[in-house]
Amino acid sequence: MMLFRGRYYIFVRLFFVFIFILTFSIYSFAQNNFISDYNIIDIKPLESKTNIIMPPPIDRDRLEATNKVLQEPPPKRVSTNVLNGLDTHTHSFGLDFGTTIFSMVSAPLAVNLSYEQKNGSTDSALKGKFGFRFTYTYRFAEKIELDATIGTYMVSAFYTNDKSFFNSDVYAIPFSAGVRIYYNKDDNASGFFLLPKAGGTIFITKATLYKGSTYIEGLLPFNRDAFVFDKYVALEFGFRIDLSRTWGIYSGIRPFIDISILDFGFSSVYLLRAVPLPRFSIGILF
């Protein structure tokens, strides 16, 4: 009986110790906000009000402007290597050797083949000495230019027959003005062109004429100075070659070549006008 009571007292003491420890533990956890800081259902900490991030208010005007910019197509990029229209050039200056070809080749060949010297003379009826011409164009539209030229050349004429002898030096001043019209796929003033124009040539002749019964007996000299103004209208066609295109250059100062095939029309002195290869000029565009 005494043994049973001793064990009973030990059990009671242990029970009170357990109650005390449990009560102390619950009190400690309560002081540390353990239960209030945790969501027992989700087993994760609750977010405090200070950690909640509120989005800024929506600026509708700015949002609409941004959407409009995003919806617009991107601007087209213009390549700087390819320039068309009036960006390529406005003016051109050139030195034309077409008058050189005319005075030293075309005109002497035509006259000497058609005229035969008398009395066994070996002198040519017409000899060319020199010639040149300046050219200028002003571009006022994509494929249209004003064209102006002025130059000079000189030839010597000589002929004989049974009763006279004629020798002269002829100084000529040709000039013209017209409109170039280009025909090409692009908007450039180059390639094939037609050039309707009007112009004239001033001829100043210093001549000496001998008359007599025979050429050898020509005793009566007559000095004959003549001034002749030949007016004409004509159509010229040819090609302008922009040399810089092969180098990939389409603007700035660059070289060109003009080659005309034929110049034909009507003349006040010669009635019909036909000049082959009337223009072969080199110059600059800018």
Secondary structure, 3 states (H helix, E strand, C coil): CHHHHHHHHHHHHHHHHHHHHHHHHHHHHHHCCCCCCEECCCCEECCCHHHCCCCCCCCHHHHHHHHHHHHCCCCCCCCCCCCCHHHCCCEEEEEECHHHHHHHHHHHHHHHHHCCCCCCCCCCCEEEEEEEEEEEEEEEECCEEEEEEEEEEEEEEEEECCCEEEEEEEEEEEEEEEEEEEECCCCCCCEEEEEEEEEEEEEEEEEEEEECCCCCCCCEEEEEEEEEEEEEEEEEEEEEEEHHHHHCCCCCCEEEEEEEEEEEEEECCCEEEEEEEEEEEEEEEC
